[in-house]
Every structure is written in C-alpha cells, then in structure tokens.
Amino acid sequence: MGDGPDPSSDEGRDHGATGVTGRAGDEGDGRCAHVTKVARRARRSNWNGGTPRRRSSTMTKTPDVLIVGGGLAGLAAARTLTSHGIAAQVLEAAHDVGGRVATDEVEGFLLDRGFQVLLDSYPEARRALDMRALDLRPFAAGALIRRRGRTGRVGDPWRDPLAGMRSLVSGAFTPADAWRMMRLRSDALLGAPAEPDAATQTAARSLAERGFSERALDAFFRPFFGGVFLDAQLSAPRGWFEFLFGMFATGRATLPGAGMRAIPRQLAAGLPVGAVRTGARVRALRADGVEIDGGEVLRARAVIIATDARHLAVLVPGMRAPSWVGCTTLHYAAASTPLDEPALMLNGDPRSGPVNHLCVPSDIAPRYAPAGQHLVSATVIGVPAQDDATLDREARSQLAHWFSARTVADWRLLRVSRVAHTLPRLTPGANVERAVRVSTGLYACGDHLETPSINGALRSGRRAAEALLEDWGLRDGIAVA
Ligand SMILES: Cc1cc2nc3c(=O)[nH]c(=O)nc-3n(C[C@H](O)[C@H](O)[C@H](O)COP(=O)(O)OP(=O)(O)OC[C@H]3O[C@@H](n4cnc5c(N)ncnc54)[C@H](O)[C@@H]3O)c2cc1C
C-alpha cells in the first residue's frame, strides 16, 4: 500500500483527544442481508430527506457500508446513510476525524492546520451543518490592502461595490473598475445558488475580458482570490470563481468559535456511538470489504472511499491523481492585535515578501488565544523550500513595513503549518461533479470529485451516499440538490 497520512508533517499530525474514537461492535462476519428491510423500516418511520438526526443510537451491528476516510466527505456520507437507517462504519487512518479541517491546541492557542474559513452562504454547509451550534464568528466584510507603503480598504465589494470602491484609500481601483465590479457581482449572483458548471475559461482571463485594470488585479483580485485558490495566477475555472464571488456576496467568511475542527466534530457527534473508528488505516480493498493495517479484515455490502484523491489512486489503481496546491501559515503569539478591525489583510505588492494575507483569528473568535494574548496568522501561497527560521525572518521583515519593526519583533512564533496537499488543483474544463460510482458496490467521494472546498467535500459525500441508496432501491424521498 502507498503512503497514508504522514504523521511527521503538519498534514498528518494526529491529535489524540476526540469524542469519536471507538471500535465498531461486531466487525467481520460480513452480514447485512436484512439491510433493505432495516432501511425500509427506517424510511417508514423517519425519513428525513437526508437531514442529519441527533446522535441517538449505538452502532451495535455489523456495518452495511464501510467508509474509508473520516474527512468532511466521509462524515457527510455517513450522516446521509445513517439518517436512512443504514449502518455505516467510518474507518479513519488518523487519530481524529476531520482530515484537512483540523485544529491543534498549542499553549492555549487554537491553530487551524493552515488558515481556513467557512463561508456561511455555502449551500451544502447550510444543509449538512447546524450553523448556529458552530457559533460562527464573521470577519469584517471587505478587506484591508497593503500596497505601495499604505494600507487601504475595500469596504464591501460584495454587497455594496460602489461604496467599496470609494472607500479604497490607496486608489487602486479606477471608477471603471467599480462599474465592472457591479456587473461581475450581478452576474455571479445570478449563478450563486448552484455549484458552478465546468468552464473552459480561467478566472484571470474572464477578469481581463471584463476589462479590470492591472491595478485592480494586483491590489485586490490576485491577493484575495489568489489566497482562496492558492494560485496568484488565478488559473481556476471562471465558473468556480464566480460561484465563490457569489458566496462572498451573499454570506460572510467565518470561523467557528471553537476552531475549524468544530465542523467535523459536529458531524461525527451526530453519528451513532462507535460509527467512527480512528487509527484504522485501510491498506487494501477486497471483494467483500477492506483490510486495515495489522491485517484485520472488515466486511460489508458496499465500500465508499472518502480519502483524498492521492489515497484513492493508491487504493484503486487507475483512478486519476490530480496535482495539488499548497499553503504555509505562520502562527504568532502577540501581546496585542496589530489590526484595527477583524478583517483579512492582503498583500497588494506581490514582490514585497512571502506573506499573501494575514489575519488575527483571536479578533474574530476570542477562544483562538488565551486571555490577554492574540493569535496572528500569516499565510504564504505554496510551500517554500526555506526552513522555518528563514521563512519567519522573511515574513517579519515584510510585516515590519505593514505594522512596525517593534510590533513584529515582539511576536513569538508558535508553529509553521506547511500543507503541501491543501487543495486538488481545479482546472478549466474539468467536470466539477464527477462520478461517485467506481464499480459495483464501490463508491468514491471527496473534494476532488466536486469543488476543492468544504462545500464540495460535503456535497460529494451526500452524492455518494445517495447513489448507493439509489442502487439499493432506497432512493425514494431523498431530496437531491
Ligand atoms: C490549509 C487549508 C485551507 C483550506 N481553506 C479552505 C477554506 O477557507 N474554505 C474551504 O471551503 N475549503 C478550504 N480548504 C479545503 C477543504 O478543507 C477541503 O476541500 C475538505 O476538507 C476536503 O475534505 P475531504 O473529506 O474531501 O478530504 P480530506 O479532508 O482529505 O479527508 C480524507 C480523509 O481520509 C483519510 N484517509 C486517507 N487515506 C486513508 C486510508 N487508507 N484509510 C483510512 N483513512 C484514510 C485521511 O486521514 C483524511 O482524514 C482548505 C484546506 C486546507 C488544508
């Protein structure tokens, strides 16, 4: 078998305590003959169109379905199946659920494993998650922009493009850009409710065709959406760009009050006790189930592979293994916040240093730092070759111009999170809703089959579960987006 999550990297760091560990009851006898009966009974009594129920039961029987991977996609698939009476067992290689959505606790600080946010307008997140219980804390709308030695502000380009343009102190937008922004916004909103279709044009090409000035591209679009796509060239598909633009226009970037890990933990908490088994790395698929490290064989009627694309390609030779984009986040402890508002600050001078964007998560959600302290997170696109000390030095030298040399000198480096496999690269022309059926009884889900995002991962998990339910003749009553 190939490489599992690498425990030596930030990507695979395991963090013990979890409320979801635990072995399944009776793995291994391969039985689920009465699954249809069980599910039909569940359907008669409590069909709920895929809406998760509260954790109400304990998983005591042999699973009908094994789900390989406990990231958002695998957990979403498990929630859909269990809410329809199917016994699903999630097998997760790491010691906690969540996959790429992870938070580490270091000296009382909450360090998300790479800066990330939840857009509260994501349709699948609204469908799958209890958003209220996540205690979502919004960033200020718009962004601060550091350009040519000054800090400017885009007020709110999403909801009020004209006001947003006017408030840009640095004058990086032209009046014509403001007009183009309004057109872009209305085009994006028309397509906002659905995931984007495949598009053959890049975001960069589409912005150029719309006539945006180089100043607008450098000061806003490249740092902001370059930070989202982790690609300053904006070579993501136009449809994906416009979908995200619509999401920012209709919602807010948020952080859960207790860190990003609250998202997978909420999903896992809604599953029956024992439905998630952590520390269980699947090393091979078998005709009737899977084999995990240590040689144990688990049987079930169907398997859903919910790993990322790399590990899917290892388990199922011949599956496509996409290329990846990465990012690196430097987390600093600070005695005070360097920002006047809870906003994202962008680097509008691409050649001025490694940091693309910076924020103070503890300004957004206080639990990110112990009382009396602040957490500053500075993110670099890609995974630079330099060692942590060198990268830290280069970042501080850049940020000393944003704030002051003295401010930055007082910060203490807590951790550098290097995440080489952050997002599978989505290229123009790619189908964003790829097939979830691999072969009879074998399904796949994950952000690589949708869009590289929390929304895409959740949606792909639901789609895989719904395909399985359909194949088992249990599809009636399931709402399909
Ligand atoms: C730093 C960073 C920033 C991001 N920022 C954002 C953002 O701001 N907004 C946004 O929407 N999205 C963001 N994303 C993307 C989003 O987090 C992902 O698209 C999503 O979490 C992918 O979920 P998944 O379930 O498809 O895959 P994964 O999270 O990769 O889950 C796959 C799981 O499978 C497990 N696994 C692998 N192999 C095996 C095996 N053999 N046996 C058992 N288990 C196995 C892995 O341990 C993992 O838990 C970001 C991602 C990162 C890393």
The ligand as an ORCA input file, in Angstrom:
! r2SCAN-3c Opt
* xyz 0 1
  C      -4.874     24.732      4.791
  C      -6.220     24.543      4.161
  C      -7.030     25.640      3.955
  C      -8.288     25.472      3.382
  N      -9.123     26.546      3.288
  C     -10.405     26.353      2.921
  C     -11.346     27.408      3.040
  O     -11.016     28.503      3.513
  N     -12.625     27.170      2.631
  C     -12.999     25.967      2.099
  O     -14.167     25.803      1.732
  N     -12.128     24.943      1.995
  C     -10.848     25.110      2.408
  N      -9.963     24.068      2.353
  C     -10.366     22.836      1.649
  C     -11.217     21.886      2.496
  O     -10.707     21.806      3.796
  C     -11.187     20.522      1.806
  O     -11.662     20.680      0.488
  C     -12.028     19.458      2.510
  O     -11.798     19.449      3.891
  C     -11.722     18.094      1.916
  O     -12.437     17.096      2.620
  P     -12.390     15.567      2.133
  O     -13.218     14.797      3.075
  O     -12.730     15.527      0.688
  O     -10.863     15.132      2.210
  P      -9.880     15.005      3.468
  O     -10.132     16.102      4.435
  O      -8.514     14.936      2.885
  O     -10.282     13.638      4.170
  C      -9.792     12.392      3.752
  C      -9.584     11.527      4.979
  O      -9.205     10.220      4.562
  C      -8.249      9.736      5.483
  N      -7.505      8.644      4.820
  C      -6.639      8.732      3.779
  N      -6.200      7.513      3.436
  C      -6.809      6.641      4.275
  C      -6.768      5.225      4.394
  N      -6.023      4.460      3.591
  N      -7.525      4.631      5.366
  C      -8.308      5.385      6.183
  N      -8.373      6.729      6.103
  C      -7.642      7.356      5.154
  C      -7.404     10.940      5.807
  O      -6.686     10.770      7.026
  C      -8.467     12.018      5.899
  O      -8.975     12.158      7.202
  C      -8.709     24.192      2.935
  C      -7.885     23.089      3.123
  C      -6.665     23.251      3.763
  C      -5.796     22.040      4.019
*
